[in-house]
Amino acid sequence: MKKRDENDQLQMLEGAKLMGAGAATIASAGAAIGIGNVFSSLIHSVARNPSLAKQLFGYAILGFALTEAIASFAPMMAFLISSVFRSSEIKVFLFIKPPSFQP
């Protein structure tokens, strides 16, 4: 019965790990919205004052780069969540005794 409880805990943690990795990629949608806002603001600003197009384009590229940098953290966190924590390491975090442990 105890072995079954350990397996259930490990399966639940594996599922939680996969859900966490999936939730970490949701930030990509926010980054896409942010990039869209940056370039839509550029278009509106150039339409209002075409003489500032070069300066505004530089600011738009800076905004794009910063937004894209934030977006690059999402897959990095997803890979960390899905690959760093393995089942054997989770057992150590849960203080579950390994099968070969004989007190």
C-alpha positions as CSV (number, residue, x, y, z in Angstrom):
1,M,0.0,0.0,0.0
2,K,2.9,2.4,0.8
3,K,4.5,1.7,-2.6
4,R,1.3,2.7,-4.3
5,D,1.1,6.0,-2.4
6,E,4.7,6.8,-3.4
7,N,3.8,6.1,-7.1
8,D,0.7,8.2,-6.9
9,Q,2.7,11.1,-5.4
10,L,5.3,10.8,-8.2
11,Q,2.7,10.7,-10.9
12,M,1.0,13.7,-9.4
13,L,4.3,15.6,-9.3
14,E,5.1,14.6,-12.9
15,G,1.7,15.9,-14.0
16,A,2.2,19.1,-12.0
17,K,5.6,19.6,-13.6
18,L,4.1,19.3,-17.1
19,M,1.3,21.7,-16.2
20,G,3.8,24.2,-14.9
21,A,5.9,23.9,-18.0
22,G,2.8,24.6,-20.1
23,A,1.8,27.5,-17.9
24,A,5.3,29.0,-18.3
25,T,4.8,29.2,-22.1
26,I,1.7,31.4,-21.7
27,A,4.0,34.4,-21.4
28,S,4.6,34.0,-25.2
29,A,1.1,35.3,-25.8
30,G,1.8,38.4,-23.7
31,A,5.0,39.1,-25.5
32,A,3.1,38.9,-28.9
33,I,0.6,41.4,-27.6
34,G,3.4,43.7,-26.4
35,I,5.2,43.6,-29.7
36,G,1.9,44.3,-31.6
37,N,1.4,47.3,-29.3
38,V,4.9,48.6,-29.9
39,F,4.6,48.6,-33.7
40,S,1.0,49.8,-33.7
41,S,2.1,52.8,-31.7
42,L,5.0,53.3,-34.2
43,I,2.5,53.4,-37.1
44,H,0.2,55.9,-35.3
45,S,3.1,58.1,-34.3
46,V,4.6,58.2,-37.8
47,A,1.2,59.0,-39.2
48,R,0.9,61.9,-36.9
49,N,4.4,63.3,-37.4
50,P,6.3,61.8,-40.4
51,S,9.4,63.9,-39.8
52,L,10.2,61.9,-36.6
53,A,10.1,58.5,-38.4
54,K,13.8,57.7,-37.9
55,Q,13.9,58.5,-34.2
56,L,10.6,56.7,-33.6
57,F,11.8,53.7,-35.4
58,G,14.8,53.5,-33.1
59,Y,12.5,53.6,-30.1
60,A,10.3,50.9,-31.6
61,I,13.2,48.6,-32.2
62,L,14.3,49.1,-28.6
63,G,10.8,48.3,-27.4
64,F,10.7,45.3,-29.6
65,A,14.1,44.0,-28.2
66,L,13.1,44.5,-24.6
67,T,9.7,42.8,-25.1
68,E,11.4,39.9,-27.0
69,A,13.9,39.5,-24.2
70,I,11.2,39.1,-21.7
71,A,9.5,36.5,-24.0
72,S,12.7,34.5,-24.2
73,F,12.4,33.7,-20.5
74,A,9.2,31.7,-21.0
75,P,10.7,28.8,-23.0
76,M,13.8,28.9,-20.7
77,M,11.6,28.4,-17.7
78,A,9.6,25.7,-19.4
79,F,12.7,23.8,-20.2
80,L,14.0,24.2,-16.7
81,I,10.8,22.9,-15.2
82,S,10.5,20.0,-17.6
83,S,14.2,18.8,-17.6
84,V,15.9,19.8,-14.4
85,F,13.5,18.1,-11.9
86,R,13.6,14.4,-12.4
87,S,11.7,11.7,-10.4
88,S,14.7,10.7,-8.5
89,E,15.3,14.2,-7.4
90,I,11.7,14.7,-6.5
91,K,12.0,11.7,-4.1
92,V,14.8,13.5,-2.3
93,F,12.6,16.7,-2.0
94,L,9.7,14.6,-0.6
95,F,12.0,12.8,1.8
96,I,10.8,9.4,0.4
97,K,13.2,6.6,1.3
98,P,14.8,4.9,-1.7
99,P,13.9,1.2,-2.1
100,S,17.4,0.1,-1.1
101,F,17.4,1.9,2.2
102,Q,17.6,-0.5,5.1
103,P,17.5,1.2,8.6
